[in-house]
Amino acid sequence: MSEVVFAELVLWRVPQPVSGSTHPFKYRLAYVVNGTCVVRYDNETGKGDHRHFNARERSYIFETPEKLIADFQADIARWNRENRHS
C-alpha cells in the first residue's frame, strides 16, 4: 500500500486581525497522511490561534510567521518520529 503524505501552508496578511487573534495574519497549515490531517495550525475566526496534533486541540501563541512555520515543521518531525512504525 502506498502512503500519500503532503503539507499545505497558507498564510496571508489581512487588514485587521481575525476575531480571536491580535496579529495581522490569517493562516492554516496542515500535514495530511493517508487522507487524515494529523497536524494543523490555524486561526479560525472566533477560535483564535490554535494547533491540532492528532485529535488533540490546544491554543497556540503566535509570535511571527517564521516561528509559526518552524513550530509546524517541528510538529511534523515529531509526528513522523512517533508514528514511524504505524
N, C-alpha and C positions, 0 to 999 in steps of 0.2 A: 504494500500500500504506500503510495507516495504522500508526502507531507506537504501541505500548502501553507506557507508562512509569509506574512508581509506586515510592514509597518506603514501607517498613513499619518502624516504630520500636516496639520492645517493650523496656521497661526496668522492672524491679521490684526492690524491696528484699527481701532474703532474710535469715532469722535468722542464718545463718552463711555465710561465703564459700564459693562453689562450689570444688571441687577444682581447684587450679591458679591461683586468684585470691586476693587478700588483702583485698578490699573487700566490703562487704555488698550488692553488686548483681549481678543476672543480667540479661543483655541480648542482643538480636540486632537489628541494624539492617541492612536490606537495600535496595538500589536495583536494580530489575529493569527491563530494557529488552528488549522483544520476547520475553519469556519466559526471558531469561537474567539471572541475578544477576551484575551486573558490579562491584558494590561491596558488601562485607558486613563488619560488625564484630560479633564475638560472643565469648563466653567459655564455650564448650562445656566441660562437665565433663571434667576431666582435661587439657584443652589449654590452659586459661588464656586470658588476654586476647590476641586476635589480630585481624587485619584481612585481608580479601581485596580485591585490586584487580585486575580482570580475572581471570586464572588464577593470580596470584601471592599466596601467603600469607606474612604476616610477623607477628612478635609486635607487640603494641601495649601501650603503657604507659598504663594507666587512671589518671586523676587525679581527675576529677569527672564527674558526669553531664552538666553543661553543656559541658565540654571535649570529651567523647565526641561529643555531638551536633554541636558546631562542627566537629570534625575530620571527621566523617561528611559534613556538608554541604560542606566544602571538597573532599573527595574526589569528591563528586557533581559539583561545579562543574568540577573538573579533568578527570574522565572526559568530561563533556559538551564541554569545550574540545578535548580530544584526539580526540574522535570525531565532531565536528560535520559532517564531510564523508563519514562512512561510510554 
